[in-house]
Amino acid sequence: MIRRITFQLGFRALLLGAALLFSSCGKVENPAELETDEVVSYSRLPSGIKDLDPVRPGDSSSSMAIGKIYEGLLQYHYLARPYKVIPLLAESMPTISEDGLTYTFKIRKGIYFHDDPCFPDGKGREVVAEDFAYSLKRLADAKNISGGFWTINERIVGINDFRDASKTKEPTDYSLKVEGLQALDRYTLQIKLTAPYPQLLDVLTMHYTFVVPHEAVAFYDKSFSSHPVGTGPYELKSWIRKLRIEFVRSPKWKETGRIELYPTNGTPAQIEAGLLDDAGKQIPFVDRIVQFIVQSESTSWMMFLSGQFGFSSISKDNWTVVVGENETVTKTLENRKIRLISAPSLTIRYIGFNFDDPLLGNSNPKNKYLRQALSCAYDFKEINTFLNNRNYPVYGPIPEPLNGYLKDPSPYWLNLEKAKKLLVKAGYPKGIDPKTGKALKLTLEVGATDSDTRQMIAVVVGMFNKIGVKVEPNFSNWGEFNEKLSRRQAQLFMLGWIVDYPDAENFFQLFYSKNASPGPNHTNYRNSEFDRLYEKIRPMTDSPERTALYEKMAHLLVEEAPWIYCYQQKDFALKHCWVKNYISHDFPYGMGKYRRIDVKQRREWLKKYKNQKINMSGTE
């Protein structure tokens, strides 16, 4: 998957604001820097960046970084809602054959890779159609261990033959012909599909499909993941793992005369919000971006209040004193021209069961009753109260308003009496394991270690205790957690899915047996009927028939209970007045190029407010 997220409290790591340079412990390095005219964005990352090779990582932090450096054929319009796919490195939207099997793209001329020592003269060369064919082959190369291969698996004619050929110990031969990937000429790419794939256009906005130069892959070899060479608005300047990463505006755009403009169309509400003030202007607006890994919510919150961050999430402890009824901020924050932004997101949080586990999987038919019992023990209202009522209930695997979402509570919605009866059917009366005579023990893997997450997990564990099942949490960092998922070592785990493209099919692929770990199906769920239905809907375009199948699949998953469906997330963020062009976006990767910092307004704000004391609750 492109966007796995941990079950950590707080909001998305989309904090493209401004902050003082500081180390991981919060030490300020240059107190006066924000008062200069330099257009720099300092922002927070709650977790480390894993990898900068487009085909490899699936976490949000890495994907956001990749989106600054690399680009693909297509992208989402920044302002359009419902979401709309538009050209990026493609000259226009593709020509599609009547049978829906052949897509022909014209590549923009005059697009260049960044200057880099990997090229013979150190000067980035022009991007051509063959580069896209090569990049898609890299996605299929088994040696790259890409979690994104699902996007093209069995989709492109000949791509799986290429993948099979790459499984040898010998270096992969990229000269092998793939019938479905052809550069018809220097600027024409043709993709032939095995069956209609309506989501292909959405997939081509994802970082897995972004174009990379073969010279860089060969030159840097195993270190390519930390030496990115793309075509995007920014280049990597420095990267200190577990501490900070810095990007600078690429001089290649100016050198080659590349023109990219801010959107010119929007809704009346967007115009009123100032989101069209920069319409038609050249992007990007920010010259330098520096991001720091800061896990402390309180540290980042205080830095936001003092104007050192442009954006901030709102911690659980501060929510009630910062946000009032009707989603308004306190008078103090309002006087400081701090604005609250909120929008529903296509994000689902869930607890997953590992179907490879002998206690939870389908090796024993009775295990289904245990999964259903745990689902009946989960209390959405209790967890939402803990989370300050910032979420929506979700009754199946599809979030509202996508076709296929279920409107009514499932048969396994909170019901403790039913949970206890299901435990009996599972063979664990009152939660007792008859083999040991002791309470059934399960391990829940959590990919975060902060205090808020630990408090929330304690609430969840307490839910299962009510039916006599002892669930022991195991907290680890994201890397360790991800490794356990990839190796199928997690018994239960907490995770989330940020939609890759606005179609329920994107969620259903999380349950397709051929996508099992290290693919996005981390439950390793296997069901032949579900697979049959999934393969049926994959080539279908939007229609009442497809919607009916979506609902059938959703009900099947509710009955099988590979997940406990926790909640659908709503995004909130606070921003300062001097951060411009921010809009909540479910597909934010590469969208930072549209955001702007008004350095004059920021400097004036700092002079007025930086010495005024303000407490953790946002009051003076």
N, C-alpha and C positions, 0 to 999 in steps of 0.2 A: 504494500500500500504506500501511497505517497505520504499520507498524513496520519500516522498513528500518534496518539497523544496519551500521556500518562493520566492517571485518575487523580491528578493533583488539583488542589483548590486554586482559585484565582481564575484569570481569564487568559485568552490566547497570548502567545508571545508575539504580539504585533506592535510592541511599544517602540514606534519609530519617533521618539521624542528627542529632547536635548538634555544632556547631563554633564556635569563636570567630570573631567578625567579623574578616575579613582581606581584604586586597586580593589581586589576582591574583598578586602576587609573594610573598604569605604574611605580610604585615605585620599584626600584631595591633593592632586599634583599641581594644578594650575588654577587657583581661585579666580583669576581675572579673565580666563579664556572666553567665557560666555559673553563678556561685555565687548568683544571685538566685533568687527564686521565680517569675519570669516564665516562662510556658510557651512557649518559643521553640525551633524546630528550625532548626539551621544545617546545611546539607548541601552536598555537592560535585556539580557537573555537569562531566563530562569534556569536553563540547562545548557550543557555544552553542545558544540557543533561536532557531529560525528565524522563527516566526510564531505568533500567538495567535488566528488566525481558524480555527475548527474545520474548515472545509472544505478548508483548504490544506495544512498540513504533513504529512509522512509520517515524520518522524524521531522517535525515542523521547523526546528531551529536550523538544521542543515538545509532544508528545502528553501527557507527564506534567504539564506546566504547564497545558495546556488542561483536563485532567481535574480540576484543582483548582478551576477557575472555572465550567466549563460542565457540564451534565448532559443525559442523554437519557432516552428512555422506559424503557430497561431497563439492567440491570447484571449482572455476575457476583457470585454469593454469595462473600463474602470467604474463608470457610473450607471450603466444600463441595468435595470431590474424589470422583468426577470433577466437572468444572466444571458449574455450574448457573446458568442465566439466571433472574433474578428481577426484579420490578417496581422502578422507580426513580421516574420522574415519571408513569408509568402507574399507575393505581389498582390494577390487577391484570394478570395475563397476558391477552393478547388472546383474543377469541373468533375461531376460525378456521373458515371454511366447510368443508363436507365435501369439496369439490374442491380445497382447499388454496390457493385463489386470493384470498380476501378475509379480511383481518385487521381486526378492529374493536377499537380501544383506547379505554378510558375514561381521561381525563386527571384526575390528582389536582387537587382544588380547593384553593385557598389556597396555591399555589406562585407566588412572585413573582420577577421579575427584580431584580437589585441596583439600588439607587438610583444614578442617573446623570443628568448634565445633558442627555442625549439625550431624556429624557422631559419633557413640557411643564411639570410641576411639580417635576421632579428626583426624583420618587419612582417606584421601579420598580413597574410594573403587574403584574397577575396574568397568568400564562401560560395560554393557551387553545389549543384544538386547531388553530386556523388557524396558530399560530406554528410548529407542527411541519411543516405542509404547506409553509409559506414556507421553512423551513430546508432541507427536502429539495429544494425547487426551487433554492435557492442551490447545493446540491451539484451539481445538473445544469447550472447556468449555465456555459456555455463560457467566459465572460469571467473566471470565478474560477480557471480553470486548476487545478482540483482533481485531485490524484492519487488521490482516493478515489471518483471517479465510477464506477469499476468495481463498487462495491458495489451500485449500483442500475441500472447500464447495461442497458437492454433488459429490466429486471425489472418496473418499475412501468408500468402502462398509461398511455401518453401522455407518459411522461417524456422519451423521445427526441425527440418532436415539439417539446416545450418547449426542449430543448437546441438543436435545429436553429434554432429561432426566436431563440435568444439569441446566435447567431453573427454577427449584423449589427453594424454600428458604432453603431447606436442603443442607448440604454439598454434593458436587458432589461425587458420588461413582465411583472411578476409577477402581474398580474391575469388572465393567460392561464390558461384552465382546463386542468387536468391530470386526466383522468378517474379515474386511479388514486389521486389524493390529494384526499380530500374531508373537510371539517370538517362532519359531519352536524349538529352543534349546538355550543354553546360548549365542551363538554368531551368530545366524541366525534370521534375521528379514524378514518377508514376508508382502508385501503391495499388497492388491487386490483392483483394481479400478472398478468403476461402468461403465466406458467407457474408451477407449484409451485416454491417457493424455500425449502427447509427451513432454510437458513442465515439467513433474514431476522431471526430473533430474535437471533442472534449479532451480525449486522451492526448492529442497533439498539443494541448496547452500545458501539459504536465512536464516537470523537469526531467523525467526519465527519457523523454524524446528530444531533449535539447541537443543542438548541434555542437560537436567537438571536433577539433582538427586531429587527424591521425598522426601528424608530426609530434604533437604534444604527448600523446599516449606513448609513442615509441621513445621519445626523448627522455621522459620522466619515469617511464616504466612503473614500478611499484609505488613510486612517490607521486604519481600523477594526481592522486586524490587530494594532495596538499599543494599542488601547483596548477591551479585552474587557468585555462586559456579559453575565453569565450568571446562573444560578440556584444555583450550587454553594456549597460551604461556605466558599470563600475568594474574596477580591477582590484584584486586582492593586494593590499599593501603589506600587511603583517597578520600573523595568526599565532597567538600563544594559547595553546590548548588549555582548557579549564580556567582561562583567565579573560582573554580579550581577542577580538578580531577587528581589523580595520580595512575599510574599502575606500578607494579614491575614484573620482570621476575619470573615466577613460578618455585620454586625449585623442584616441583613435577616431571618435565620432567627429570631433572638430576638424581633425586633419583630413578626413575623407569627405567632409561636408554632409554628413548624415543628418537628416532632418526627422525628428520625432516630435509630435506636437501633443499638447494636452487636449483632451476631448472638448468638443465644441457644442455637444448636445446634452441636455439633461432635463429633468423635470422642474416644474415651478418651485417645488420644495427644495430641490438641490440648488437652484439659482438663488433662492432666498437665503439658504445657508452659506452662500459664498463659494460653493463648489465649482462655479463656472467663472470665477473672477480671473482665472488664468487661462481661459479658453483660447486655444490656438497658439499658445506660447511654447517655445522650445523646451523640452525636458532633457535631462533631469534638472532639478532646481538646487539640489544639495551637492556640494563639492566633495565632502568627506563624511563618512559614516564610521563611527567607532562604537562597538558593542562590547559590553562587559558581562560576564557571568556573575550574577548576584542572586544568591538563593534567599537572602533575608528579605522578607516582605516589609518589615518595619524600616529597614535601612532605605530601601527604594522609595517607600511611601514618604518618608521625611525629606528625601532629596527632591521628590516631586513638589511637596508643599513649599519648599524654599526656592522653587524655580529651576532646579538643576536637571530635572527630567521634564520633558514636554508632555509625556503621557504617563498614566499610572493605572494599574488595576486597583481594586478596592478590597482590602482584606476582610475576612469574615468579622473580625473583631471591630473594625471601623465602620462597617456597613451602616448600622442603624444611626450612627451619629454623623454620617456623611450624606447619606441618601434618605430623603423623607418620602412622604406620600407623593404619588404621581411622578416618581423618579426626578425629584428636584434636589439640588445640593443645598448645603447650609448657606446662610447669608454671608458668612465669612468667605467661603469659597466663591460664592457668586460675586462678591465685591472684588475679588482678585481675578475676575474674568476667567474663571475656571468653568468649563462646560462638561456636562455629562452626555455621553453618546451611548445609545443602546440600540440593539437590533437582535431579532431572533437569528439563530445560526442553525445550519444544517449539521449539527454535531450531536452525536449520541454517546453517552457514557454507559458503560456496561461492565458486568462481571462475567468473565468467560470461564467455561468448564473445559478442561482438556479431555477430549474423547480418547486419547491414548491411555488415560489413567484407568486402571482396573476398577476403581470405585465409582468413577463418574462417566466413563465412556459407554459405547453401545455393545461392548463385549458381553455384557449381562443385561438382558431386557429390564431387569428391576432397577438398574441405575437411573433410568429415566424418571422414576418416581422420586429419587433423591434430588435430582435437579429441580423437579417441579416443586418439591417440598421447600427447598431453599428459596425458590422464586416466590412462593407464598409467604415466606417469612420476611421478605424485603418490604420495607415501609417507605414509600416515596415521600409521604408527608413529613415523616420524621427527619429524613435526610435533607429535604428541601427547607425545612425550618432551620436546621443547622446551617444551611447554605444561604440563609437570609431570603428565602423564597425567590431565588434568582433563576429558577428553571421551570420547565414544563414537564408534565408526566408524559411518558411514551409507552405505548401499549404493545409494541412490537419492534421489529428491526428497522423500520422506515420512519424518518421524522416528518412531521407536518411542514409544508403542504405537498410534499412529493406524492405522486400517485402510488398507491399501495400502502399508505399509512393507515393504521387501524384507529378508528375513532372512539372505540369503547374499551373499557378495562378488560384484560384477558381473563380466562378462567383461573389463572394463577396469580392474580392480583392479591394484595395483602389479605390473608385469611389463615390465622394461626391454627385454628381447629382443623382446617383442611390440610395444612402442612403436617400436622401430627399424624393424621390418617395416612397421608402419602408416605411418611416415614415408616409406618407399619408395613405398607405394601412394598417398600424398598428393602425391608428386612432389618430396620433399625428402630424398633419400638422405643418411644421416648428418647430417641437419639442414641441408644445404647448399641454398641457393636457386640453381637452375640458371641463372636469369636474371642473377644477379650473381656467381655463383661463390663467394659468401661465406655465412657462417652465417645462417640465417633469423633475423630480428629481429622481436620482437613487444613491444608496450608494455603494461605492466600498471598500471592506475590504482589507487591506494590512497588512501582518504579519511581518512588520519591521518598525523601526522608525528612521533609520539613515538618514543623510542629502542627500546622493546620491540617495537613494530610493525616498525620498520626491521630489527631483528635477525631477526624471524620471516620477513619477506619475503626476507631474504638466504637463509634456509633453503629457502624455496619456489623461489626462482630457481635455487639449486644443484641442485634436483631436475631441472629442465628442461635444465640444462647437461649432465647426464649422458647425454642423448640428442642433444646437439649443437645444441639450440635456445637461442638467446640471448634471454632475456626481460629487458627493462629496466624497472624500476619507476619510476613517476612519483608522488611523494608530494604531496598537496595537502590543504588543509583541507576540512572537510565541505561547506561551501557550494560551493566550486569543483568538488569531486568530484561532488556532486549535479547541478550544472549540466551537466557533461559527460554524465552518464547521461541527463538529460532531453533533451539535444540529440543523443543517439546518437553521441557523439564518443569514447567509450571503446572501445578495441579489446578488451582483456581488463580485467576489474575484479574486485576482491575485495569481497564484500558478505555480508550475512547476512539472514535472515528470521526475525523473531520472530512466531510464529503469531498471526493475528488472531482466530481462533476454532478450537475443537478439532475440525477436520474436514479430511481430506486435500484436499478441494476447494479449501481456502484456499491450498494450495501449488500445486495444478495451475493455478490462475488466473494464476500467474506465467509460464506458458508459452502462454497463450491469445493468439492473434495480435491480437485486438481490444484487448488490454491493453498493446500495445507502448508504449514510452516516448513521452510522459512518464508513462504508466501504469506499473504494477508489473512488466510484462514487459520488463525492461531489457536482456535479451539480444535482444529484437526477434525472438524465435523464431517461425517460421511453418511449420506443418505441417497440411495439410488433414485428415489422418486424426486427428491429435490433437485438432484443433478439433471434429471431428465427435463424438468420444468425450466431450470435455468438455461439449459442449452436451447430450449424452445424459444424463450423470450429474448435471448441475446441478439438475434438478427431482426427483431420486430421493432418497427417504429411506433410512436405513440398512437394508441387506439383504445377504444373501450375493451376490446378483447385482451390486449396486453394488460390493462389495468386490472381486469378480472383475474388474470393469472398472477399478477403481483400480489393481490389480496389473498389468493389461495396459498401462495408460497409463504406469505407472512403468517398466516394461520398455522401452517405446517410447522414453522419454526417456533411459534409460541408453544405448540404442543410438545415439540421435541426438546425445547428449553436448552439450547446450547449456550444461551446468554441469560442473565438476569438483566432485564431492560430497565436501567436506572433512571435516566432522565434525558430530555433534550435541552441543550444549553442555550441560554440567552447571553449575548455578549454585552459587556459594559466596559466603558473606559472613561477616564477623566482626561481632559486635555487643556493646555494653556492656550490663551488667545493668540499667541504668536506662532502656533503650529497650524498650518493651512492645508486645505485639500484632504482632510481626513474623512473617510467614509468606511463604515464597517463592510468588509468584503469576505465572503466565504472562500474565495480563491485569491489570497493576497500575495502569492508568490510572484515577485517581480513588480509589484504595484508600488513599491516605495519610490519609484522614479517620478511619480505624480505628486508626491507630497513636498511641501515647501515650508521653510522656516523664515519668518520675517525677523531678521536679525536686529533691525532698528527697534521694532516693537519689543523684542525680547530684552534688549539692552535697557530700554526705558522701564520695562516691568521690573527688572532686577534692581534698578536704582531706587524704585519706589518701595519694593516689598522685601528685598533680600535680607534686610536687617530687622524686620519685624518678626518677633517670636510667634510661633504657632505650634500648637501641641499635636499629639498623635491623632486626635479626633477632628482636626481641621478647624479648631477655634482658637482665637487669640487669648 
